[in-house]
Amino acid sequence: MKWMAVVLLGAVTSCSSATVPTKAVATRVAAPNASFASYHTFSFGLADQPKTGYEVTPRSLEVQRRLRPLVQEALQGRGYQEDAKGDFVVKLATGTGSVQRPGAERVIGTPLAQGYIGIDIYDASSGGEVWQGSAFAEIDPEKVDDSLLKMGVAHMLENFPPRDAAGLASVR
């Protein structure tokens, strides 16, 4: 009888025309007038709120705690140094939302938990946002998946302008 329910679930979800990403998705965008060549150092600021549709949960602080050293390491790997008065300020955001898989609500009434991590970068002198990255993934709300966090940070920052050997940020 249990295998019949699994077959029915597979049939219902495979007939659905819309799809919801179940793995990780990352996006990023830089301000067109941002001058990354003038940036040498960074600092961390207070956390931002998650995107609309995502809520801060009791796990959010733990995710931010684990996210910070990953972002720090990635930025240092791109040639930037952390300093209390950085040239740019990094603000992290985390949250959890729910996604209803199309067609699945007829069989399973429980929506999927989706996690959000965001990295927002602001020019320290002007306060203007110069770069933003977001990552979304299906998560287990009961535990933090460090490998998923690493993957999200890597995908978000993969095109962040690195500082070259001459100490200048090269914009791609």
Secondary structure, DSSP 8 states (H G I E B T S, - for coil): -HHHHHHHHHHHHHT-SS----S-EEEEEE-TT--GGG--EEEE-------TT-B--TTHHHHHHHHHHHHHHHHHHTT-EE-TT-SEEEEEEEEEEEE--TTGGGT----EEEEEEEEEEEETTT--EEEEEEEEEE--TTS--HHHHHHHHHHHHTTS--B-TTS-B---
